[in-house]
Structures are given as structure tokens and as C-alpha cells.
């Protein structure tokens, strides 16, 4: 039985059912046009057949961080058989965080370090993601490498790294990126794009030339220490290979999951 107030699908394959959104289609000034509807109507037929490789328990390292390093090297290898699309950022990852009440937020961030037991990224400590991490340190990461037909999924706990390490990375960033960390009060409402541009202009005047730009007080790194990591390799007929590492009493166990 469908729960009261549950959302309705905008369309279904071969048979459009627009209620309760039909007014969006019928009203001529609405943004949905016929071309968009035809494209949306084909979503259920969009799929790829994954044929680039397989993954067995014998293929993987006993340490998931070593295994991640092996796969990341392949994902960033220009000479790989599949090649790297010029638009792809292999270190891009989906970071999912949640409130204690279960409200989940996801966004793409960039992996900036892999340590013996952690994945490191950087952010504004006053951002929405930081607020959620402060309230609930359990997070999830997902790397997607379509050119290899692979995913890596991570679950673990996030914690701030020490300020010295954040400063070291901050110093390595392009100068405008350093200024941008000062200009943006991340996740806060602003009146317009011009507000950001004005702040940047002010900061360039404040820190001209090679003047050292200080590390913002509310900016730094997080380390995600994994407790669960899955390596996913796409296969034909949707019979994908899924190898999972679980950390139990500081030891990793390896299991295969059904696709």
C-alpha cells in the first residue's frame, strides 16, 4: 500500500502519467517542453553492458588501502586500455553525511590524501557537511570510475586532522584558492554572485603579490577512517563482482556479496 503523501512518478515508460504534475506540462509557460519529455521517457532504457573485466578474491590485496591504491593507480593511468576521459577527475568522490535524525546530504568533494588507514579531504568547518559531521561522524564515500566500470564504496568515521597538516596542504593550493577559502562562508545564504567577487577583490588588495595568506580559522582537513570498503567491478548481465572488506577487531575480513 502506498503511504499517504508519497511522491508520484512524473512519467512511466510508454505511458505518461503526469498527475499530480500534469499542470507543469499543460501550462505553456512551464519549463518542461516536448524535447525534455521525450528524453525523460527513455530513462528506463538507458544502460551499459559492462565488459572490461572481473574481480575475484584472489585478485585483491589483503589490505583494502593497498587495494585502493592499486585501483586508483589504474584509474589515473593515461596508458590504460580504456583511457582517461579529459573531463574525469579520478579523485572526485561522493561524500554522504547525515544528521542524528537521519537526514542525509551528499555532494562531490576531492580526495586529497590517502594514508595508512584514512582518506583525507578538506573543507570549511562552518559548512553544512561539517555541521553534520560534528553531530554524526559516520560518513560514506563513493568513487566512480566509469572508464574502468568500477566503484569503490567506503563507510567509516570522519574526524578533523591537526592544524599543522591542514596548513601544509593550504600552502600548496593555488593562490586564488587560498583567497577563496577566506571569501566564502560556505553554505550560508548570500545576496548575489557579486558579493563573492567583491570579497575576492578586497582580499587581493589585502594580500598583494607574494604576501602570505593565513590559514582560515574555520578551514581544514578531515580524515575518514574506514570500517567497511567495497570494490565493485561491473560485469555482463548485471552479475557484478562485489568484494567487501570489513574491519573486525582491527583485522580485515574479505567477503563476496551477491550483486
C-alpha positions in Angstrom: 0.0 0.0 0.0 1.3 3.4 -0.9 1.9 5.7 2.0 -0.1 8.9 2.2 1.8 11.8 0.8 4.3 9.6 -1.1 5.6 11.3 -4.3 4.2 10.2 -7.6 6.4 9.5 -10.7 6.4 12.2 -13.3 6.2 9.6 -16.1 6.4 5.9 -16.8 7.8 4.1 -19.8 5.3 4.1 -22.7 2.5 5.6 -20.7 2.8 9.1 -19.4 1.1 9.7 -16.0 1.6 13.3 -15.1 -0.7 13.7 -12.1 -0.1 15.5 -9.8 2.4 17.3 -12.0 0.3 17.5 -15.2 -0.2 21.2 -14.8 3.5 21.6 -15.4 3.1 20.0 -18.8 -0.2 21.6 -19.7 0.7 25.2 -18.8 2.6 26.6 -21.9 4.8 28.8 -19.8 6.3 26.0 -17.8 9.9 24.9 -18.3 9.2 21.3 -19.3 9.0 21.1 -23.1 8.4 18.2 -25.5 12.0 17.5 -26.1 12.7 17.2 -22.4 9.8 14.8 -22.0 10.9 12.6 -24.8 14.4 12.4 -23.3 12.9 11.6 -19.9 10.7 8.9 -21.3 13.8 6.9 -22.4 15.4 6.8 -18.9 14.3 3.2 -18.3 16.1 2.1 -21.5 19.4 3.7 -20.7 22.0 1.1 -19.7 25.5 -0.1 -20.5 26.9 -3.6 -20.7 30.0 -3.9 -18.5 32.6 -6.0 -20.2 36.0 -4.6 -19.2 37.0 -7.1 -16.5 36.2 -9.1 -13.5 37.3 -9.3 -9.8 37.9 -12.4 -7.7 39.0 -12.8 -4.1 42.4 -14.0 -5.5 42.8 -10.7 -7.3 42.7 -8.4 -4.3 45.3 -7.5 -1.7 44.7 -8.5 1.9 44.8 -4.8 2.9 42.0 -2.7 1.4 44.1 0.5 1.5 46.7 -1.2 -0.7 43.9 -2.5 -2.9 42.5 1.1 -3.2 46.0 2.3 -4.2 46.2 -0.3 -6.9 42.9 0.6 -8.3 43.5 4.4 -8.0 46.8 3.9 -10.0 44.8 2.2 -12.7 42.1 4.9 -12.7 44.8 7.6 -13.2 47.0 5.7 -15.7 46.9 7.5 -19.1 48.1 4.4 -20.8 45.3 2.2 -19.6 43.3 0.3 -22.2 40.2 2.3 -21.5 42.0 5.7 -21.3 41.0 8.6 -19.1 38.3 10.9 -20.4 39.6 14.5 -20.3 36.6 15.6 -18.1 37.2 12.9 -15.5 38.6 13.7 -12.0 39.6 10.3 -10.6 39.9 11.7 -7.1 36.4 13.0 -7.1 34.2 11.2 -4.6 30.6 11.5 -3.3 30.6 12.3 0.4 27.4 11.5 2.2 26.8 12.8 5.7 23.7 12.8 7.9 22.0 14.4 10.9 21.3 12.4 14.0 17.6 12.3 12.8 18.7 10.5 9.6 18.5 13.4 7.1 21.2 12.6 4.5 23.2 15.1 2.4 25.5 14.2 -0.5 28.0 16.2 -2.5 31.1 15.7 -4.6 34.4 16.5 -2.9 38.0 15.8 -3.9 40.2 13.2 -2.2 43.4 15.0 -1.3 45.3 12.3 0.5 45.4 8.5 1.2 47.2 7.5 4.4 47.8 4.1 6.0 44.3 4.0 7.4 42.4 7.0 6.2 41.0 9.0 3.2 41.7 12.8 3.6 39.7 15.7 2.2 39.4 19.4 3.1 36.5 21.7 3.7 35.1 24.7 5.5 34.5 23.8 9.1 31.4 26.0 9.2 29.8 24.3 6.2 26.7 22.1 6.2 28.7 19.0 5.8 30.9 20.0 8.7 27.8 20.6 10.9 26.5 17.1 10.1 29.9 15.5 10.7 30.1 17.3 14.1 26.7 15.8 15.0 27.2 12.4 13.5 30.8 11.3 12.5 29.5 8.3 10.4 30.0 9.1 6.7 30.1 7.3 3.4 32.3 7.8 0.3 31.8 6.6 -3.2 34.3 6.7 -6.0 33.0 6.1 -9.5 35.4 5.4 -12.4 33.2 4.8 -15.5 36.2 4.4 -17.8 37.0 1.2 -15.8 33.4 0.3 -15.0 34.4 0.4 -11.3 33.2 1.8 -8.0 34.7 1.9 -4.5 32.4 2.4 -1.6 33.6 3.4 1.9 31.9 3.6 5.3 33.7 5.0 8.3 34.2 7.7 10.8 35.3 11.3 10.0 37.4 13.5 12.3 39.4 16.7 11.9 43.1 16.4 11.2 45.6 18.6 13.1 46.0 22.2 12.1 49.7 21.8 11.0 48.7 19.2 8.3 45.9 21.5 7.2 48.3 24.4 6.9 50.8 22.3 4.9 48.1 21.5 2.3 46.7 25.0 2.4 50.1 26.4 1.4 50.2 24.0 -1.6 46.9 25.3 -3.1 46.8 27.9 -5.9 46.8 31.4 -4.5 43.3 32.2 -5.7 42.0 29.0 -4.0 43.6 30.2 -0.7 41.8 33.5 -1.1 38.6 31.7 -2.0 38.7 29.9 1.3 38.6 33.3 3.1 36.0 34.8 0.7 33.4 32.0 1.1 31.3 31.5 4.2 30.3 28.1 2.8 26.7 27.0 2.9 25.5 30.5 4.1 22.9 32.5 2.1 24.4 35.4 0.1 22.6 38.1 -1.8 24.4 37.6 -5.2 27.4 36.4 -7.0 28.8 39.9 -6.8 29.2 39.6 -3.1 31.8 36.9 -3.6 33.6 38.8 -6.3 33.8 41.9 -4.1 35.2 39.8 -1.2 37.8 38.4 -3.6 38.8 41.9 -4.8 39.1 43.0 -1.2 41.3 40.0 -0.3 43.6 40.5 -3.3 44.2 44.1 -2.1 44.7 42.9 1.5 47.2 40.2 0.4 49.0 41.6 -2.6 51.8 40.0 -4.6 53.5 37.2 -2.6 52.1 38.3 0.8 51.5 35.1 2.9 47.8 34.2 3.1 46.9 32.8 6.6 45.0 29.6 7.0 41.4 30.5 7.9 40.4 29.5 11.4 37.3 27.6 10.1 39.1 25.7 7.3 40.9 22.4 7.3 41.0 18.7 6.7 39.1 15.6 7.7 40.3 12.0 7.8 37.8 9.3 7.1 38.9 6.1 8.8 37.1 3.2 7.1 35.4 0.3 8.8 33.9 -1.1 5.6 35.1 -0.9 1.9 33.6 -2.4 -1.2 35.3 -2.9 -4.5 32.7 -3.1 -7.3 33.5 -4.3 -10.8 30.8 -4.1 -13.4 30.1 -7.4 -15.3 27.7 -8.6 -18.0 24.1 -9.4 -17.3 24.3 -7.3 -14.2 26.1 -10.1 -12.4 28.7 -7.6 -11.0 31.6 -8.6 -8.8 31.5 -7.1 -5.3 34.4 -7.8 -2.9 33.9 -6.3 0.6 36.4 -5.7 3.4 35.1 -5.5 7.0 37.2 -4.3 9.9 36.6 -6.6 12.9 38.8 -6.1 16.0 41.4 -4.3 13.9 41.6 -7.1 11.3 40.2 -7.1 7.8 37.9 -9.9 6.6 37.2 -10.3 2.9 33.8 -11.4 1.6 31.9 -11.6 -1.7 28.5 -10.0 -1.9 25.7 -11.0 -4.3 25.2 -8.3 -7.0 
